[in-house]
Amino acid sequence: MQKKIAVVGAGPMGLAVAYHLLKAGHQVDLFEADKVAGGMSATFDFDGLQIERYYHFICKEDLALFELLKELKIIHKLKWQETKMGFFYDGHLYEWGNPLALLRFPKLGLIAKLRYGLMAYLATKRRKWLDLDKKDALSWIITWVGRDAYNVLWKKLFELKFYQYSSSLSAAWIWSRIRRVGNSRKSMMTESLGYLEGGSDTLINSLVNSIEDLGGRVHLGCPVEQVMVSEGKVEGIRVNGQKQDYNNVVSTIPAVFIPRLMPFLPQKLLDKFERLVNIPVVCVIVKLKNKMTDNFWLNINDETMDIPGMVEYTNLNALDCHIVYVPYYMPEDNPKFNDSDECFKEKARRYIKSINPEILDDDVISIHVSRYRFAQPVCGPEFLAQLPSISLPVEGLFAADTSYYYPEDRGISESVGLAKKIADMV
């Protein structure tokens, strides 16, 4: 039986939900408040360069993404590149990310290095994680590597991304990050990550085109005001003050908007949605004439910098210039979040020159600042029990956001994998 379905949110998850529902023979309209599709994967014109507002990369275990790329006939756009990782610690740049680099690192003792290496290795082999859902990441890591190693390797990364939440993160969540990247290696010494030719826009445009080819409609700059229900069933949505009839509604926008979108839900359920926390990001993108380092990843533990790391994207996907992402994560109530774009730009310039003093003012071609309020879900211990069901207690109504990737972190593969499951539920 064909259904008429509204999908709310045109990020990768919403686009993939709409695509799979259309393939199943349903009639689908997709609504997006932004003027462009893609969500955090959307691109922008950076002085003539089309590039993502927030960086993305692909790992060897991103099977859901590979399956979708094959369906869309763009798997040939997937490219792999050997990448490196660095660690900027107290004013010095160290090689990182392989056993030799770990052994050479002068700020840890041998026992701590061996414990850290064993933790990372076993994390890549582990598959069952439900017991980790009940543990906090801080205690789990300290049990493995000791407090001194935690202070050197992890403390700043947590505190400068999660601030007041840094001591209450799920061990399952941090384990999944270690496992995903650790398993994206060609060998013990060599990391290999993937990207799409044309960036994430290649996938986003292919999904939009496929949706329209299948008869779906994508409405950009068109926020949904409220879901309409009657006698426990979905009746439709209200857009621009007008009701539009639908049998089903699937929301993929941040959970914080659910109480406004669906105020008829039981208060206990609305409270659960409101308790889901996201950390915003102020992401500075710097275009340089010369490269900063040879690393894609650069973890940072330096008293003069208030960031946990940088990503030199063009060491993964080579372009005509050099692109560095400098993300400042912080809760929205942090006073620094209200600093001007110019303040964040100036700090980014200073940090880049601290890491590579050969970078001059003239090497900075352009700088852009993007802000997003729902960049990083905060997943605490027993997070699984805190998530409301995707299928809501109204017939024909479904909702999920990036929090539902748990224990995995945000990623396009997690988006499209969950999208397929939601479409099957509908």
C-alpha positions in Angstrom: 0.0 0.0 0.0 1.4 3.3 -1.0 1.8 5.9 1.7 2.2 9.7 1.6 5.2 10.5 3.8 6.8 13.7 4.9 10.5 13.6 5.9 11.7 16.5 8.0 15.4 17.5 7.6 17.6 17.2 4.5 20.8 16.1 6.0 22.3 12.8 4.9 19.9 10.8 7.1 16.8 12.6 5.9 17.9 12.4 2.3 18.6 8.6 2.6 15.3 8.0 4.4 13.4 9.7 1.6 15.4 7.8 -1.0 14.7 4.4 0.5 11.0 5.2 1.0 10.7 6.2 -2.6 12.4 3.1 -3.8 9.8 1.1 -1.8 7.0 2.8 -3.8 5.8 5.5 -1.4 5.1 9.2 -2.2 7.6 11.4 -0.3 8.1 15.1 0.3 11.3 16.2 2.0 11.3 19.5 4.0 14.4 21.4 5.0 14.6 24.8 6.8 18.0 25.6 5.3 18.4 26.9 1.8 20.7 24.0 0.9 20.5 20.3 1.4 23.2 18.4 3.3 23.1 19.6 6.9 26.6 19.4 8.4 27.7 17.8 5.1 26.6 20.8 3.0 29.2 22.7 1.0 29.7 26.4 0.5 31.7 28.7 -1.9 35.0 29.4 -0.2 36.3 32.1 -2.5 35.8 29.9 -5.6 36.4 26.6 -3.9 33.4 24.4 -3.2 34.1 22.8 0.2 32.3 21.4 3.2 31.5 23.6 6.1 32.6 20.8 8.4 35.2 18.2 7.5 34.3 14.5 6.9 36.3 11.4 6.2 35.6 7.7 5.4 36.8 4.6 7.2 37.3 1.1 6.0 34.3 -0.2 8.0 31.8 2.3 6.7 29.8 -0.5 5.0 26.4 1.2 5.0 28.0 4.1 3.0 29.7 1.8 0.5 26.4 0.0 -0.1 24.6 3.3 -0.8 27.4 4.6 -3.1 27.0 1.4 -5.2 23.3 1.8 -5.4 23.7 5.4 -6.6 26.4 4.3 -9.0 29.0 6.7 -7.6 31.3 4.2 -5.9 34.0 5.1 -8.4 34.1 8.5 -6.7 35.4 6.9 -3.5 39.2 7.4 -3.1 41.7 6.2 -0.5 44.7 8.0 0.8 47.4 7.1 3.3 47.2 9.6 6.1 49.3 10.6 9.1 48.6 11.8 12.6 50.5 14.2 14.7 50.4 15.3 18.4 51.3 19.0 19.3 52.3 18.8 22.9 53.6 21.8 24.9 55.0 23.6 21.9 56.5 20.6 20.1 55.1 18.6 17.1 55.4 14.9 17.5 54.7 12.1 15.1 51.7 10.0 16.4 49.3 7.2 15.4 51.6 4.2 15.1 53.6 2.0 17.5 57.0 3.5 16.7 55.7 7.0 17.3 54.2 5.9 20.6 57.5 4.3 21.7 59.5 7.4 20.7 57.1 9.9 22.5 59.2 11.3 25.4 56.3 12.4 27.7 55.2 8.9 28.8 57.0 6.0 30.6 57.4 2.6 28.9 54.7 0.9 31.0 52.2 3.6 30.2 53.0 3.3 26.5 52.5 -0.5 26.6 49.2 -0.1 28.4 48.0 2.5 25.9 49.0 0.4 22.9 47.3 -2.7 24.4 44.1 -0.7 25.0 44.0 0.6 21.4 44.8 -2.8 19.9 42.1 -4.6 21.9 39.6 -1.8 21.2 39.9 -2.6 17.5 39.2 -6.3 18.1 36.2 -5.8 20.4 32.7 -6.2 19.0 30.4 -6.4 22.1 29.9 -3.1 23.8 26.8 -3.2 26.0 28.8 -3.5 29.2 30.8 -0.4 28.2 27.5 1.5 28.0 27.3 1.3 31.8 30.8 2.7 32.3 32.2 6.3 32.1 35.0 6.9 29.6 37.3 8.7 32.1 37.4 5.7 34.5 37.6 3.2 31.7 40.6 4.9 30.1 42.4 5.5 33.5 41.9 1.8 34.3 43.7 0.9 31.1 46.5 3.5 30.8 46.8 5.2 34.3 46.1 8.7 35.3 49.4 10.2 34.1 48.9 8.9 30.6 45.2 10.1 30.7 46.4 13.6 31.6 48.9 13.7 28.7 46.8 12.1 26.0 43.1 12.5 26.8 42.4 15.1 29.5 42.7 18.2 27.2 40.9 16.5 24.4 37.9 15.9 26.6 37.9 19.2 28.5 38.2 21.4 25.4 35.4 19.6 23.6 32.9 18.7 26.3 33.8 21.1 29.1 31.5 20.4 32.1 30.5 17.1 30.5 34.0 15.8 30.1 33.9 13.5 33.2 30.6 11.9 32.3 31.0 10.4 28.8 30.2 6.9 27.9 33.0 4.4 27.6 31.1 2.7 24.7 31.1 6.0 22.8 34.9 6.6 23.1 35.6 2.9 22.4 33.7 3.1 19.1 35.8 6.1 18.0 39.0 4.2 18.7 37.8 1.1 17.0 36.5 2.8 13.8 39.7 4.7 13.1 42.0 1.9 14.4 40.4 -0.5 11.9 40.9 1.9 9.0 44.6 0.9 8.6 46.5 -0.7 5.8 49.0 -2.0 8.3 50.1 -1.5 11.9 52.2 1.5 10.7 50.0 3.0 8.0 46.6 4.6 8.3 44.3 4.8 5.3 41.2 7.1 5.1 38.8 7.8 2.3 37.0 10.7 0.7 34.7 11.3 -2.2 35.8 13.2 -5.3 34.0 16.5 -5.1 33.5 16.0 -1.3 30.3 15.1 0.4 28.5 17.2 -2.1 28.9 14.3 -4.5 26.7 12.1 -2.3 24.3 14.9 -1.4 23.7 15.9 -5.0 23.3 12.3 -6.1 20.7 11.6 -3.4 18.7 14.8 -4.3 18.8 13.9 -8.0 17.7 10.3 -7.2 14.9 11.5 -5.0 13.6 13.8 -7.7 14.0 11.1 -10.4 11.9 8.7 -8.3 9.1 11.3 -8.0 10.0 12.8 -4.7 10.1 16.5 -3.9 12.7 18.4 -1.9 11.5 21.6 -0.4 14.4 23.8 0.7 14.0 26.9 2.9 10.8 25.4 4.1 10.7 24.7 7.8 8.0 22.5 9.2 6.1 24.3 12.0 4.3 21.4 13.6 3.1 17.8 13.0 -0.7 17.5 12.9 -2.4 14.4 14.6 -5.9 13.3 15.3 -7.1 10.4 17.4 -3.6 9.0 17.8 -2.7 9.1 14.1 -0.6 11.4 12.0 -2.8 13.7 9.8 0.0 15.8 8.3 2.2 18.8 8.9 1.8 22.6 9.0 4.1 24.5 6.7 3.9 28.3 6.1 0.7 28.2 8.2 -1.0 25.7 5.9 -1.8 22.1 6.7 -0.6 19.4 4.3 -1.9 15.9 4.5 0.4 12.9 5.1 0.0 9.4 6.5 3.5 9.3 8.0 6.1 11.8 9.3 9.7 11.1 9.8 11.8 13.7 11.7 15.6 13.7 11.4 16.2 17.2 12.8 17.9 17.7 16.2 15.9 16.3 19.0 15.7 19.6 20.8 13.1 20.7 18.3 10.8 17.8 18.9 8.8 19.5 21.7 8.0 22.4 19.3 7.3 20.1 16.4 5.3 17.5 18.4 3.9 19.2 21.5 1.1 16.6 21.8 3.5 13.8 22.9 3.4 12.7 26.5 5.4 15.1 28.8 7.7 12.4 30.0 8.7 11.6 26.5 9.2 15.3 25.7 11.4 15.6 28.8 13.6 12.7 27.4 14.1 14.6 24.2 14.9 17.8 26.0 17.5 16.1 28.1 19.5 15.1 25.0 22.5 17.5 25.0 24.5 18.7 22.0 27.8 20.6 22.0 27.9 23.5 19.4 31.0 24.1 17.2 32.5 27.3 15.8 34.5 25.9 12.9 37.2 28.1 11.3 38.4 27.0 7.9 41.7 28.5 6.8 43.0 28.5 3.2 46.8 28.5 3.0 49.4 28.9 0.3 51.6 26.3 2.0 50.9 23.2 4.1 51.0 23.5 7.9 52.1 19.9 8.5 52.1 16.5 6.8 49.3 15.3 9.1 45.6 14.9 8.4 44.9 14.7 12.2 46.6 16.8 14.7 45.7 16.3 18.4 46.7 19.3 20.6 47.6 19.5 24.3 49.1 22.9 24.7 48.5 25.5 27.4 48.4 28.4 24.9 45.6 26.9 22.8 41.9 26.3 23.7 41.3 23.6 21.0 41.7 19.8 21.2 43.0 19.5 17.6 43.0 20.5 14.0 42.4 18.7 10.7 44.5 19.5 7.6 42.0 18.3 5.1 44.2 18.6 2.0 46.5 15.9 3.4 43.6 13.6 2.8 42.1 15.2 -0.3 44.7 17.2 -2.3 43.4 20.5 -3.7 45.1 23.5 -5.4 45.5 25.2 -2.0 45.9 23.9 1.6 42.9 23.7 3.9 43.0 23.5 7.7 39.9 23.1 9.8 40.2 24.6 13.3 37.1 23.5 15.3 36.2 25.2 18.6 33.7 23.0 20.5 32.0 24.4 23.5 28.6 24.4 25.2 26.3 27.2 24.1 26.3 28.8 27.6 30.1 29.1 27.5 30.9 32.9 27.3 33.5 32.3 24.6 30.7 31.0 22.3 29.5 34.6 21.9 33.0 35.9 20.8 33.1 37.5 17.4 34.1 35.6 14.2 37.2 37.8 14.0 38.2 36.7 17.5 38.1 33.0 16.4 39.9 33.8 13.1 42.7 35.6 14.9 43.2 32.7 17.3 43.3 30.2 14.4 46.0 32.3 12.6 48.0 32.4 15.8 47.7 28.7 16.5 48.7 27.7 12.9 51.8 29.9 13.1 52.7 28.4 16.5 52.5 24.9 15.1 54.5 25.9 12.0 56.5 29.2 12.5 57.4 29.2 8.8 53.7 30.0 8.0 53.6 33.8 7.4 50.7 36.2 7.4 50.9 36.3 3.6 50.4 32.6 3.5 46.9 33.0 4.8 44.7 33.4 1.7 41.3 33.4 3.3 39.4 32.4 6.5 35.8 31.5 7.0 33.8 30.8 10.1 30.8 28.4 10.4 28.7 27.9 13.5 26.4 25.0 14.3 24.5 24.5 17.5 24.0 20.7 17.3 27.5 19.5 16.3 28.3 16.8 18.9 25.9 14.7 20.9 26.9 14.2 24.6 26.6 10.5 25.2 26.9 9.7 28.9 26.9 6.3 30.7 23.7 4.2 30.1 22.9 6.5 27.2 21.1 3.7 25.4 18.3 3.8 28.0 18.1 7.6 27.7 17.1 7.5 24.0 13.4 7.6 23.2 12.1 5.0 20.8 12.4 6.0 17.1 8.8 4.8 16.7 6.7 7.3 18.7 3.4 6.6 20.4 1.4 8.2 17.5 0.6 6.0 14.6 2.8 6.9 11.6 5.3 9.1 13.5 9.0 8.5 13.8 12.0 10.6 15.0 15.8 10.3 15.3 18.8 12.5 15.2 22.6 12.0 15.4 22.3 10.9 19.0 20.8 7.7 17.7 24.1 6.6 16.1 25.2 5.6 19.5 27.6 4.1 20.3 29.0 5.3 17.0 29.9 9.0 16.6 28.5 11.3 14.0 29.4 10.2 10.5 27.8 10.0 7.1 27.9 6.2 7.1 26.1 6.1 10.4 23.5 8.6 8.9 22.7 6.4 5.9 22.8 3.2 7.9 20.2 4.4 10.4 18.2 5.9 7.5 17.8 2.5 6.0 16.6 1.0 9.3 14.1 3.9 9.8 12.7 3.4 6.2 12.2 -0.3 6.9 10.3 0.6 10.1 8.0 3.0 8.2 
